[in-house]
Amino acid sequence: MRIGIEFSKTGMAKYISHLDLQRAFSRAIRRSNLPVKLSQGFNPHYVVSFASALALGVASECECVEMALSEDVDTKVFLFALSNALPPGIEAKSAVRLNDKAPKLMAAMREAEYTVAFSDVDIDMINAAVCDIMGQAQITATKKSKGRIKEFDMRAMIVSLESRNDALVMRLVAAPAGSLKPDFVLDEIKKRAGEFSASVTRTKLLAHSGGKAVDLLAACSKI
Amino acid sequence: MIDIKKLEEILPSVLKPARYTGGEFGEVNKDIEQNTLRYAMCFPDVYEVGMSHMGSAILYHVVNTMDGVFAERCYCPWPDMEQAMSENDIPLYSLETKTPLSEFDMIGFNLSYEMCYTNVLAMIEMARIPLHTAERTDSMPIVIAGGGCTYNPEPLVDFIDAFVIGEGEEVLPELIALRKKHKTRQAFLDAAVRIEGVYVPSMYDVTYKDDNTIDEIVPKGDAPKTVTKRIVADFENSAFPESPIVPYLGVVHDRVTIELMRGCSRGCRFCQAGFVYRPVRERSVEKLVSQAKNSIENTGHEEVSLCSLSTGDYTDVAQLVGGLSSELTKSGVSLAVPSLRVDSFSGEYAEQLSAVRNKNLTFAPEAGTQRMRDIINKNITDEDIYEAARQAFASGVNGVKLYFMIGLPEETDEDILGIVSTVAQIRKLFYEVPKEKRKGGLRLTVSVACFVPKPHTPFQWAAQDSVETFEVKQQALRDGFRTVKGVRFNWHDAKTSILEAVFARGDRQLGAVLETAYKKGCRFDSWKELFSFSKWSEAFEENGVDTAFYAQRERELSETLPWETISSGVTKQLLADEYEQAKDMATTPDCREICTSCGLRKAGLCV
């Protein structure tokens, strides 16, 4: 059986790195005694895979992880046992049975939505910057990859930027072929609107279905 | 509480922010009431090191089981965080509730190694508590310290109000209860000296002779002439944390640790732990297997390790390893076994270890010749070493780590080169195992430490080598290992070892040096990348203190030593006799075979 879990990572837990989060999950599984499959080999580990790594310092309401189980477990029972075993700040929100034929969550991922709350800035300045960014045909940015500095067009990876009640909602590409971290967009806004501080929360993980963005877990659980 | 918004602003910019957030699984939180006594447990090193310290985990558990008492943790911020906190006006705070340390009733430091002392000073000032005990007022926390280094607390007496001597499980709850009764500093300290195992340095006057050695140590008020360590008598049933905190960060020892035994009966003459942690006390196999099982269930860790001074000397070691491995393999949990003595490494034990897939072994022959091992009373022979290696290799081990020391008393060139020939012989034994039985190539690592004479050992009077002498010997080893293929040779920095020796046997005059070095920016002196010998040299020079007086001087047996007030229960006479024996190359047997009348029994500490 394949099970998909949606969990939040909030408060101080947003400073937990992806590697540390993976370790925290395997320990929570061992504590919970749930029948998650162990891999074969010399150093057995639980068969667990996360949909998408979250940048350090970004909170999330919607992280997803899938696990392979050695026997069927009721999703409510699973959710309850896992919730009790997870550390504070990491909260399991829902559990769904995944379709065996559906691709891995990681492979189905296409977009991520982030909600940004600002402080110490005039929101009109942000809106103006956002308009300008969306009006560009191309924005060249650089990132380090395998020790080399690589140029890429980050504008192509911004799906949408939208102001909602003084917050900014960003939809960015997050796919196996490449993802855009929210910091790149915030840096572009800063270039235009000056320095500010912001807290970023990931609010949706999305797959594509019939040309439309849809909830990732729902997409992979449909029979 | 500190300003969390400010903290959140700096966290994204520092290395490993999870060092500073708390909130791990298993963290204790309590309601704080008007009369809750708040205790901050400080470990003067970075989070990953402090969270690996078994003693701190035990004390966190012990103190938090007390009613009306709440113990929280605090580690030394890495220099990037220290700077960010200072720039943003954030004081040192506890991980559990983010409370500034200055608001606690009592803060306690663990002193496990001398090279953490500058961090202690840094943490006191970051907590905005005056550095000197004399400048603290009644509204401020009492600052105490415990751990191995308190067997000579003298270099720190300017900064620490009271020291706990011996095992903290016994003394700390009593001190905390006393703090609840006494709100003023002086009343607390006056009463604290009446608790056994508590040393209040301000209650002693020390005078010096013209040659800078100590003339007299005079106690004041109710302070006892000697403070004798406290120990846990019923070790089998003493407190053990079966639900320790599970860190997010990969810490140094990221696993369940069970403590098999305390103390060691071997009596190696260089080893401070061997003398000060006596007597030997063991936990039963049933108790340990149950503690390991419960700890795995509670934490979800993937590995269990055995902790003691000499695991191979545990009476039922084969049953224990057998019992643990059958319990653990069921859940895919592995077993790690450190600290082996070569002569305690039997065939059956070797096989069981291999069953729990251990491909590495660590041995500490300590010296390269029989003569030298007799001097230090490391009661093993060349044949013991080679037989252990043969058995290990035959059982599939292909990674060996060997530990040696240089600069031991009476050492000659032949003893140094003996290290090389011992290693070469071990290498040869690996290739004597038939090829089809060997698992991969041999990984042979040799670590050579510089000997540091420690207080409360038979070598407490001995001179340490100079930096130059150590470096000549290290060069000889490097040259020697060129002739032995495939050896990874590591050596300890001589300068760090000299500094360690100065503070290990230092007196009250070193407080000023420590403070100067701290003010010059010395921090994390046990971290190679942050250690600055030049800053330390300036600090010694500016205070007119000569390191050779503390490190390279052989003391007269009649000299009053700085740590004379502190007793480990072992008499000075026994240590002096052992020093004589060493010079005669005479060995002393394991004290579980023949009692050496070390003084513990007389002090009521051993049966």
Contacts between the chains, C-beta under 8 A, distances in Angstrom:
chain1	res1	chain2	res2	distance
A	11	B	23	7.1
A	12	B	21	3.9
A	12	B	22	6.8
A	12	B	23	4.8
A	13	B	21	7.8
A	13	B	23	6.5
A	15	B	11	5.7
A	15	B	17	4.0
A	15	B	18	5.1
A	15	B	21	5.1
A	16	B	18	5.6
A	16	B	248	4.9
A	17	B	16	8.0
A	17	B	18	7.1
A	19	B	250	7.6
A	20	B	18	6.4
A	20	B	248	4.3
A	20	B	249	5.9
A	20	B	250	7.1
A	21	B	248	7.7
A	23	B	248	7.4
A	23	B	250	7.1
A	24	B	25	7.4
A	24	B	246	7.8
A	24	B	248	5.7
A	26	B	300	7.1
A	26	B	302	7.1
A	27	B	25	7.3
A	27	B	246	5.7
A	27	B	299	6.5
A	27	B	300	3.3
A	27	B	301	6.5
A	27	B	302	7.7
A	28	B	25	7.6
A	28	B	300	6.2
A	29	B	300	7.0
A	30	B	296	7.2
A	30	B	300	3.5
A	30	B	301	7.5
A	30	B	302	7.3
A	30	B	331	7.0
A	31	B	297	6.9
A	31	B	298	6.9
A	31	B	299	7.0
A	31	B	300	4.0
A	38	B	332	5.4
A	42	B	357	6.7
A	44	B	332	4.4
A	56	B	12	7.2
A	56	B	17	7.1
A	57	B	11	7.0
A	57	B	12	4.2
A	57	B	17	7.3
A	85	B	300	7.3
A	86	B	25	7.8
A	87	B	23	7.1
A	87	B	24	6.1
A	87	B	25	3.8
A	87	B	246	7.3
A	87	B	248	7.4
A	88	B	23	5.3
A	88	B	25	7.4
A	88	B	27	7.5
A	89	B	23	5.4
A	197	B	9	6.2
A	199	B	8	7.6
